[in-house]
Amino acid sequence: MLRCMENDSLISRRWAVMRAELDERQRRLLVAIEAKVLGRGGVTAVAAATGVSRSTIMAGLHEIEALQATDRCMGVYPVFDIAA
């Protein structure tokens, strides 16, 4: 439980710093990446930490998947994979 609270605090702090500097799409991708890094339960945790809706986070996850699929089709592969 403590680890979960630590994650929420770190996510909340990053969100507070970055959200005003990002446009809507960038914010959506940021919260999606946060959720993806956390793995199972990540969408719920990020929604709680940021106040962003689960549907917005899910839309961001779908965008990331589409970007990765496009990169793979073009023969571009990431140096590391953030997939959970």
N, C-alpha and C positions, 0 to 999 in steps of 0.2 A: 504494500500500500504506500509506503514511504517513497519508493521509486516512482510510482505513478504521480504522486504529488510533486516530486522533483521535476518530472517531465512537464507537468502542467505549468509549473513556475517558469521553467526555461522557455517553453513555447510562448507563454504569455508575455514574457519579457522581450523575446525576439519580435513578436507580433506588435507590441507597443512601439518598438523602435522603427520597424520597417513599414507598417501599414500606410502611413501618411506619405511615404516616398514612392509608393508603387501605384501603378494604375490597376484597374479592376482585374484584368487578366493576370497580371503579375501576382496580385494578392491571392487569386484563386490557385495559381500554380504553387505559390509558397506554402499555403495551408495543405495542399495536396501532397507535396513532398514531405512535409512534417508528418502527415498521417501515414504515408508510405514507409517512411523510416521506422515508425513505431510498430508497424505490422498489425496484427490482429487487435482490434479495439482502437486503432489509431484515429479513425474518423471520429468516433465518439469523444476521445480524449482531446483532439484538436478543436472540435466544436465547443467543448466545455471550456477550454483554455482561451479561445479567441472570440467566442460569440458568433462565429461564422456558421451558417446552417450546414447541416450534413449534406444536403443536396448540392450546395455550392462546392463543398469539398469533393464530393463524388464526381461532379462535373470536371473539376480540376484533375482528378485521377484519370478520367477518361481522356482528357486532353493529353496528359503525359503518355498514356498508352498509345494514342494515335501518333504522337511525335516520335516515340520509340519505334513504332511499326514503320513509319515513313523512313526513318534513318536506316533501319535494317534493309528495307527495299532498295535503298540507294547504296548499300554496302558500307554504311558507317556504323561502327559498333563502339559502345562506350568503353572507356578504359576500365571503369569499375561499374558495377550494377547496384543501384539502390533498391532493387526489388526485394520485397520481403518474402 
